[in-house]
Amino acid sequence: MLSNIGIPGLILVLIIALIIFGPSKLPEIGRAFGRTLTEFKSATRELVSSGDEEKEEKKSNLTAVEKQSDNKAV
């Protein structure tokens, strides 16, 4: 969707944003947008790392169960 905008479309969007919000509000809006992206990225990393931790825990539990079953079989 955004790949179809191109340079002229991007310039048009920036001019419209400048007209709507004014030059004093644009840096504030940019900072807020940047903070939002940073928080989103950190939350995504936390979810991915917690998923990896759960996989490792399940793997270690499975290995322990396999070892117990091997010891009982012998």
BELCOR-V214747 format. One record per backbone hydrogen bond with DSSP energy under -1.0 kcal/mol. NH is the residue of the N-H (numbers start at 1). CO is the residue of the C=O. E is the energy in kcal/mol with one decimal. If there is no record, write none. Layout:
# BELCOR-V214747
NH_CO_E + NH_CO_E
This chain:
# BELCOR-V214747
4_1_-1.1 + 5_2_-1.3 + 10_6_-1.9 + 11_7_-2.5 + 12_8_-2.1 + 13_9_-2.2 + 14_10_-2.3 + 15_11_-2.3 + 16_12_-2.3 + 17_13_-2.4 + 18_14_-2.2 + 19_15_-2.2 + 20_16_-2.6 + 21_17_-2.8 + 22_18_-1.6 + 26_22_-1.1 + 29_25_-2.4 + 30_26_-2.5 + 31_27_-2.4 + 32_28_-2.2 + 33_29_-2.3 + 34_30_-2.4 + 35_31_-2.6 + 36_32_-2.2 + 37_33_-2.2 + 38_34_-2.3 + 39_35_-2.5 + 40_36_-2.3 + 41_37_-2.6 + 42_38_-2.3 + 43_39_-2.4 + 44_40_-2.3 + 45_41_-2.4 + 46_42_-2.2 + 47_43_-2.1 + 48_44_-2.4 + 49_45_-2.8 + 50_46_-2.5 + 51_47_-1.9 + 52_48_-2.1 + 53_49_-2.3 + 54_50_-2.1 + 55_51_-1.9 + 56_52_-2.4 + 57_53_-2.4 + 58_54_-2.5 + 59_55_-2.4 + 60_56_-2.5 + 61_57_-2.4 + 62_58_-2.4 + 63_59_-2.3 + 64_60_-2.3 + 65_61_-2.3 + 66_62_-2.4 + 67_63_-2.2 + 68_64_-2.1 + 69_65_-2.3 + 70_66_-2.1 + 71_67_-2.2 + 72_68_-2.0 + 73_69_-1.7 + 74_70_-1.3
